[in-house]
Amino acid sequence: MLVGEQPGNDEDLAGRPFVGPAGLLLRDLLEESGLTAAQVFITNAVKHFYFQMRGKRRIHKTPLQRHVAACHEWLERELEQVRPAVIVTLGATALAAVLGRRIAIGEARGRMLALPAGTPIVATYHPSAILRAPDESSRGQLRATLLADLKRATRLAGKRDA
């Protein structure tokens, strides 16, 4: 299961998660990691697009804690129905929503995290961080990090399915 932050403008208009530029990048990375988007359940911690208008454009704003709390019941239901072998949280908001507390991605990446029931959590960066990185070197590093985390999640899922 992949959990992102919230829908973006493209996702809000399409009614599906990860269909914009970050979603296309995520699908490429999933394939590189040995998976396809069809093999994973993709959702968001917050179910609505929180934005501000800038001219005629809707610009993403980080959701507030009250948005995460208001949508938490839906996320819990998805977890119960999907019963994932592993959960990959894409970004700090998704990690906080799944884990129930705030922790920096850099700190969380080096730790073994799990739900109380034992489902492993792999914390990583949101693919949009790659798209927003200031230079090619930073984009390459973030891309390699996200790919390594997806491969780790794939290995963990394989161990739990065995």
Buried (B, 14 or more C-beta within 10 A) or exposed (E): BBBBBBBBBBBBEBEEBBBBBBBBBBBEBBEEBEBEBEEBBBBBBBBEBBBEEEEEEBEBEEBEEEBBEBBBEBBEEBBEEEEBBBBBBBBBBBBBBBBEEEBEBEEBBEEEBBBEEEBBBBBBBBBBBBBEBEEEEEBEEBBEBBBEBBBBBBEBBEEEEE
